[in-house]
């Protein structure tokens, strides 16, 4: 055996041993890694078979032995480029379906069958014989049509894997780029060597690819032991970072965009990889059309609520991002709270607003009027309460039905609202009764407002399919007394007594409670 052949075998065995070590090492620690490790193990197994079968074929002494080891070689070699591509796709988080993977595996399977049965059809090798000049184990071969198909498929797998890695370079954070570089060269080295071999620029009769696979193995070994391949990888980002429901934007130490997740893309469809490296203020202006609502500063945290033109509402919070070895930066996290806000509004509507008339309900009225009543007493300003009752409302219900009754309640509310000033506390007190709180108004002013409401409603019929329905109002007015330590509930009781007097004296009138004499006064 000449020294050149010995060098070939040594290089190939080195590649085989390194790949076997990688395969065994990852297999023994597979429980510590993600699912990507399983694909890597299969990948290394096929390369290991390829390398050792190549080495054994170089110590063969006749054509039959060479053919045997070539068949063994093809148990590994046709499958390794495809498994390498699947490994890279898994690493980058690119998903594919099992059916598509099975279709791709048909070509390596056919290649193995073609080599094993080549003596019958010669579709893989048209000529496959011992080199007449160099002798065994060197081979003189002329390729067949399936060898071309097999070669195109093999080269395509490695080339696509390399392009996929290259396409992610710009959007990959600095922490991941050493890994990406190692994997790119891991694909590039055998691909270039195979290309040089196919165009005939390598020593004749020997496949040089397994001789250089030791270099790819060293790159993978470095990635596993130094840059924590399988534990700190972009695939972790894909499975965790992109599965987060919140939108996440990552900024570097200069507040430039360096990363965003899929949820962020869903929230802001205009964000794209061309914005990577751009200052966040400029990016946000393009995404929202307005400046960011708070100043971004180093090591600062904030929580804001922002409303966008798209009618979406987001809670925005920041968090410092620091890695002792690599970089400082900032995480900006967007939580879509639109539905939560809508639910809050709906719950508030149910809790504080009358469902039928959409004005304050009794609960909301007491909560707000107590605050205003306390403020009026503190500032020594007048505070007047008006209770309103729709006359003969039960008769309307009995005559026309509850549907018309509900329409009438809404009609009276809208009529009253047209005569009231914005911000005045108007609520449904219960049934056909309403209440109006007037801070800063005396009983005389309250009486004027009450008569204004009464006269207007009297002239505004409800137009329904049953015809025009006219109603009148009875109203009781009471002003808080400065002399007595009067409570809100006592004031309401006084207004209720005035209302009762107005109804008892014929309805469609206003009565004012006379606090000093303890009796009601009929308004003119």
Buried (B, 14 or more C-beta within 10 A) or exposed (E): EEEEBEEBBEBBBBBBBBBBBBBEBBBEEBEEBBEBBBBBBBBBBBBBBBBBBBBBBBBBEEBEBBBBBBBBBBBBBBBBBBBBBBBBBBBBBBEEEEEEEEEBBEBBEBBBEBBBEBEEEBBBBEEBEBBEEBEBBBBBBEBBEBBEBBBEBBBBBBBBBBEBBEEBEEBBBEBBBBBBBBBBBBBBBBBBBBBBBBEEEBEEBBBBBBBBBBBBBBBBBBBBEEBEBBEEBBBBBBBEBBEEEBBBBBBBEEBBBBBBBBBBBEBBEEBEEEBBEEBBEEBBEEBBEEEBEEEBEEEEEBEEEBEBEEEBBBBBBBEEBEEEEEBBBBBBBBBBBBEEBEEEEEEEEEEBBBEEBEBBBBEBBBEBBBEBBEEBBEEEBBBBBBBBBBBBBEEBBEEBEEEBBEBBBBBBBEBBEEBBEEEBBBBBBEEBBBBBBBBEBBBEBBBBBBBBBBBBBBEBBBEBEBEEBEBBBBBBBBBBBEEEEBEBEBBBBBBBBBBBBBBEEEBBBBBBBBBEEEEBBEBE
